[in-house]
Amino acid sequence: MPAFIVPKEAIMSEKLEQAIAAAIADKLVLVVEDTSSSRILVSGLVRGLGAHRVVSATDGVDALAKTVDKGLVPDVVLCDWVMPNMDGLELLTRIKAAHSAVKFIMMTVKTEAEAVIMARQHGVDGYVAKPFSRDSLMASLAKVLGVSG
Amino acid sequence: MADWRQAPVVDDAVTTQLRQDLDEDDFVLVHAALADDIRGRMAELAAALAADDTETARRAIHSLKGAALNLGHARLGLLCSHLNQCALASDWSAIRSAWNDLRAVSSASLAALGHGGLAFDGDSSIVRH
């Protein structure tokens, strides 16, 4: 697995968890997943980590409609790659082109080196392999939010 | 790749971890949603295979794999991983041959979730062999 990917077995400390909670509390977090169970799971975990503003969307088109098209720019995007209508890579490209400061984390089963390289070339900030854990999600959020414990 | 036949329907360690990580409402919601995802993606896959719509079929297998593995439905996730490799290799005959296994494993996951079988259980003819 390429080193850029946060492994499921990432080990987190309580101090880091508190730092993430403080950093993410006022951030607008956009969760984009086409399966409803994954959408509920990621949204629930992010709220549990301290995020109060979480918007979820079913694909890239829905994500843009619920945020950028309404003048809402997310601070952090947690996004699946393979989705109908508009996939994660295209959403990454569109969001980064207009709002380069948005932190974009790809959450996907596509862990081969070519996929990671392609996502990085399009400006992805974090990469979480599925199946993921709360700790691997935390580790990636800590990295993109620039917090340490 | 691990053999899906040897995997448990549900990995209890994942369920235990999810109970710790999610509040009770989300824990219930996420499992109800997985049942809907399984039914929805299986119906989508059946229709796509019947119509030779390989792109939709590939995406349905991929989605089912991710959703199942996230919630510890190991047997279904691993079978979908195998089918995903077949899809990437455009081996659609292998996927059609595995249809009855996939239907049985999906039904086992639904049963573990406390839900009934697939809505189109009696009509597997929609998948052409």
HADDOCK unambig.tbl for C-alpha pairs under 7 A between the chains (distance, minus, plus):
assign (segid A and resid 35 and name CA) (segid B and resid 37 and name CA) 6.22 0.50 0.50
assign (segid A and resid 35 and name CA) (segid B and resid 63 and name CA) 6.73 0.50 0.50
assign (segid A and resid 35 and name CA) (segid B and resid 67 and name CA) 6.76 0.50 0.50
assign (segid A and resid 36 and name CA) (segid B and resid 33 and name CA) 5.73 0.50 0.50
assign (segid A and resid 36 and name CA) (segid B and resid 37 and name CA) 6.70 0.50 0.50
assign (segid A and resid 37 and name CA) (segid B and resid 30 and name CA) 4.90 0.50 0.50
assign (segid A and resid 37 and name CA) (segid B and resid 31 and name CA) 6.90 0.50 0.50
assign (segid A and resid 37 and name CA) (segid B and resid 33 and name CA) 4.72 0.50 0.50
assign (segid A and resid 37 and name CA) (segid B and resid 34 and name CA) 4.98 0.50 0.50
assign (segid A and resid 37 and name CA) (segid B and resid 37 and name CA) 6.97 0.50 0.50
assign (segid A and resid 37 and name CA) (segid B and resid 67 and name CA) 6.53 0.50 0.50
assign (segid A and resid 38 and name CA) (segid B and resid 67 and name CA) 5.89 0.50 0.50
assign (segid A and resid 40 and name CA) (segid B and resid 26 and name CA) 6.97 0.50 0.50
assign (segid A and resid 40 and name CA) (segid B and resid 30 and name CA) 5.75 0.50 0.50
assign (segid A and resid 41 and name CA) (segid B and resid 30 and name CA) 6.11 0.50 0.50
assign (segid A and resid 44 and name CA) (segid B and resid 22 and name CA) 6.21 0.50 0.50
assign (segid A and resid 44 and name CA) (segid B and resid 26 and name CA) 6.24 0.50 0.50
assign (segid A and resid 45 and name CA) (segid B and resid 21 and name CA) 6.70 0.50 0.50
assign (segid A and resid 45 and name CA) (segid B and resid 22 and name CA) 6.25 0.50 0.50
assign (segid A and resid 48 and name CA) (segid B and resid 22 and name CA) 6.92 0.50 0.50
assign (segid A and resid 82 and name CA) (segid B and resid 59 and name CA) 6.90 0.50 0.50
assign (segid A and resid 109 and name CA) (segid B and resid 66 and name CA) 6.78 0.50 0.50
assign (segid A and resid 130 and name CA) (segid B and resid 66 and name CA) 6.65 0.50 0.50
assign (segid A and resid 130 and name CA) (segid B and resid 70 and name CA) 6.85 0.50 0.50
assign (segid A and resid 131 and name CA) (segid B and resid 66 and name CA) 6.71 0.50 0.50
assign (segid A and resid 131 and name CA) (segid B and resid 69 and name CA) 5.56 0.50 0.50
assign (segid A and resid 131 and name CA) (segid B and resid 70 and name CA) 4.76 0.50 0.50
assign (segid A and resid 132 and name CA) (segid B and resid 70 and name CA) 6.55 0.50 0.50
